[in-house]
Amino acid sequence: MNGTAAEVLARSTAIRSRTVASWLTLLDTAHPNQPVLTPAHVLVVDEASTLGTRDLARLVHHVGRAGVMHEPG
């Protein structure tokens, strides 16, 4: 999802939205003692099939470390 799509999604749903690239940057650079994601978070990845394999693997890695449930599919 590009930045414009994230902005449109945020406006239309009233849910904070950001690109996968911005999530990965945030997650990759976060301090281990200050988690970005917790088990209470819900991530919805719009058009996940358009993600590259490496980016998807990184996202799944971070989600798994945080204990966030995920349902591939």
Buried (B, 14 or more C-beta within 10 A) or exposed (E): BEEEEBBEBEEEEEEEBBBBBEBBEEBEEEEEEEBBBEEEEEBEBEEBEEBEEEBBEBBEEBBEEBEBEEEEE
